[in-house]
C-alpha cells in the first residue's frame, strides 16, 4: 500500500473530481470518487436515489461507500459534498491527509449554475447553498489537514497549492 493518500472534501461543484484527477496524475497514484462508486453500485444517479429513497437512505449508502473506499484505496479519493455530515466518517478521516476545497457562493453559482440536478438545491439555490455551507463549513474544517480556496484559480493552480500545503512531492 502506498503511503500517499489524499482525501478531497468540499461542497458540490468545487472541483473535487477535476483536482483529484490532476493530483493523482501528479503524484503517480490512482484516483477514486465515492459518488462514482455509488452511481456504479446503484445503477442510477445520486439525484435519482435522493428522489426515490430520500436523503437518509442516500446518506447510509454514501457512508458505506466512503468507508469501503478509505479501506481499499491508497491514492487520491474525492468524497461527496455531504459525506462529512457523518460522525463515523469524520472519525475515519482523522489522521488522513484531507484537503478541503473551498469557494464562495458566487463562485458556486458560476461553476454549477446551481442547477436542478443538485437535489439539495432545487428551490432557491443561492439561499440553500449558503445554508448548506453554514451547516457544513465547520465540519469540512474539522477534518481538513489543509484548506485550499479555489475561487479564481484554475484546477492546475488549486492542485499545486494542495501539493504545497501537504508538502507532497510529485512522482
C-alpha positions in Angstrom: 0.0 0.0 0.0 1.3 3.4 -1.0 1.9 5.9 1.8 0.3 8.6 -0.2 -3.4 9.1 0.3 -5.1 12.4 -0.2 -8.8 12.8 0.5 -10.6 15.8 -1.0 -13.7 17.2 0.7 -15.8 20.3 -0.1 -19.1 21.4 -1.5 -20.7 20.3 -4.7 -19.2 21.9 -7.8 -15.9 23.0 -6.1 -13.8 20.8 -8.4 -13.0 17.7 -6.3 -13.2 15.4 -9.3 -11.1 17.6 -11.6 -8.5 18.5 -8.9 -8.5 14.9 -7.7 -7.6 13.5 -11.1 -4.8 16.1 -11.5 -3.4 15.4 -8.1 -3.4 11.6 -8.7 -1.7 12.1 -12.0 1.0 14.4 -10.4 1.5 12.0 -7.5 1.6 8.9 -9.7 -1.3 7.2 -7.8 -4.8 6.1 -8.6 -7.9 8.3 -8.4 -11.3 7.3 -6.9 -14.6 9.2 -6.4 -17.1 7.9 -3.9 -20.0 9.5 -5.9 -18.9 7.5 -8.9 -18.7 4.3 -6.8 -22.3 4.9 -5.6 -23.7 5.5 -9.1 -21.9 2.4 -10.4 -23.1 0.2 -7.5 -26.7 1.5 -7.5 -27.1 1.8 -11.3 -28.7 5.2 -11.0 -27.8 8.8 -10.4 -27.4 10.3 -7.0 -30.3 12.6 -7.8 -32.5 9.6 -8.5 -31.5 7.9 -5.2 -32.5 11.1 -3.4 -35.8 11.3 -5.1 -36.6 7.6 -4.9 -35.3 6.8 -1.5 -34.8 10.1 0.4 -31.7 11.7 1.9 -31.4 9.3 4.9 -31.1 6.2 2.6 -28.7 8.0 0.3 -26.5 9.0 3.3 -26.4 5.4 4.5 -25.3 4.3 1.0 -22.7 7.1 0.9 -21.3 6.2 4.4 -20.8 2.6 3.3 -19.1 3.7 0.1 -16.8 6.2 1.8 -15.8 3.6 4.5 -15.1 1.0 1.8 -13.1 3.4 -0.3 -11.0 4.6 2.7 -10.2 1.0 3.5 -9.4 -0.1 -0.1 -7.9 2.9 -1.9 -4.4 4.2 -1.5 -4.3 7.1 -3.9 -6.4 10.3 -4.2 -10.0 10.0 -3.0 -12.8 12.5 -3.6 -15.8 12.4 -1.3 -19.3 13.6 -1.9 -20.1 17.0 -0.5 -22.3 15.8 2.3 -20.2 12.8 3.4 -18.6 14.7 6.3 -22.0 15.0 7.9 -21.5 11.5 9.3 -19.6 11.5 12.6 -18.1 8.0 12.0 -16.8 9.2 8.6 -15.2 12.3 10.2 -13.6 10.0 12.8 -12.1 7.8 10.0 -10.7 10.9 8.3 -8.7 11.8 11.4 -5.1 11.2 10.7 -5.6 11.2 6.9 -4.3 13.9 4.6 -7.6 15.8 3.9 -7.8 18.8 1.7 -10.9 21.0 2.0 -11.5 22.7 -1.3 -13.5 25.9 -0.5 -15.3 28.5 -2.6 -17.8 31.3 -2.0 -21.4 31.3 -3.2 -20.8 33.5 -6.3 -18.1 31.0 -7.5 -20.6 28.2 -6.8 -23.2 29.9 -8.9 -20.7 30.3 -11.8 -19.5 26.7 -11.6 -22.6 24.7 -11.0 -25.3 27.1 -12.3 -26.8 25.7 -9.1 -29.0 23.6 -11.2 -31.8 21.1 -10.5 -29.5 18.1 -11.0 -28.3 19.0 -7.5 -31.2 17.7 -5.4 -30.4 19.7 -2.3 -30.5 22.9 -4.2 -33.8 22.5 -6.1 -35.5 25.6 -4.6 -33.8 29.0 -4.1 -30.4 27.6 -4.9 -28.3 30.5 -3.6 -30.0 30.6 -0.3 -29.9 26.8 0.1 -26.2 26.7 -0.9 -25.4 29.3 1.7 -27.3 27.4 4.4 -25.6 24.1 3.4 -22.3 25.8 3.7 -23.1 27.3 7.1 -24.1 23.8 8.3 -21.0 22.1 6.8 -18.1 24.6 6.8 -17.0 23.8 10.4 -17.2 20.0 9.6 -15.0 20.5 6.5 -12.6 22.5 8.6 -12.7 19.9 11.4 -11.4 17.1 9.1 -9.1 19.2 7.0 -5.3 19.0 7.1 -5.2 21.9 4.6 -7.8 24.3 3.3 -7.4 25.5 -0.3 -9.5 28.3 -1.7 -10.5 27.6 -5.3 -12.0 31.0 -6.1 -10.4 32.5 -9.2 -7.9 29.7 -9.5 -7.5 27.1 -12.3 -7.6 23.4 -11.4 -3.9 23.3 -12.1 -3.3 26.2 -9.6 -5.5 24.5 -7.0 -3.6 21.2 -7.5 -0.3 23.0 -7.0 -1.5 24.8 -3.9 -2.8 21.5 -2.4 0.6 19.7 -3.1 2.4 22.6 -1.5 0.1 22.7 1.5 0.6 19.0 2.1 4.3 19.2 1.3 4.0 16.4 -1.2 6.4 15.7 -4.0 5.3 14.8 -7.5 6.0 11.4 -8.8 
